[in-house]
């Protein structure tokens, strides 16, 4: 019993420190990608009911509720055909096939976006700082952008397949 009374405070303090470090927003800003401070008004506005009429359950979960598809399951993960990747919610052109590369991260990856097609927003949702990417036309959640890309841009737009549609 004496052992527990001595070790319990140490365990509690360790968990408190771990929780504070992991879940306190850090003042780390991405060096390549800057987020916008204010989300703009989107051209395409729909009610939840209207979104549910045009999107299936998984598309709605990702695009509207900011979900993430399971890695390696997306239709466009290893898709390398020539064409354009549009927003699944509004058909806004987002990425071209020459911006796509194989990152082996489990999601379609692009080193850039079509100019003006993507909006950036700081995301603290999982206890770390990330930069969320949103469609500038409808505000649909596409994924996140990271500063670890292998190409000259240094960026890796990590996109959910269910949030995009391919056109050639």
C-alpha positions, 0 to 999 in steps of 0.5 A: 500500500505504501508503494501506491501512495508514493507512486500515485502522485508521480503518475498524476503529475506526469499525466498532467504535464503530458496533457498540457504539452500535447493539448496546448496550442503551440505558437508554431506557424508553417513557414511556407503556407500561411493561413487566412485569418478570416473565413470569407463568404462562399459563393455557393451556400447550401443548407445541410439538407441540400448538401445531403441531397447531393453528397453521399454519407462519406462525402458529407462527413468529410466535406461538411463535417471536416472528417478524414477518409481512412488512409489508402482507401481513396479512389484517387490515392494512386490515380495518375491520369491527366486531367483536373481534380474538382471539388466534389461539392461544387465542381470548382477546379482545385488541382491539375494532374501535373501537380499530383505526385505519389507521396505514399502517405495514403491520400492523394498528394499535390505540390500546389493548387490552382491559383485562388482555388484553395483557402487556408485555415489554422487547424488545432483540432487534434492537439497540434497545429495543421493548416486545413485546406478548403474550397474557395467556392463552397468552403468544403473541407479538402484535407491539409497542407504540410511543408514536407513535400519533395518537389520544388514547392516544398508543399504536400497538399494531402487531400481526401479522395471523397472531397474531389472528382476527376475530369479529363 
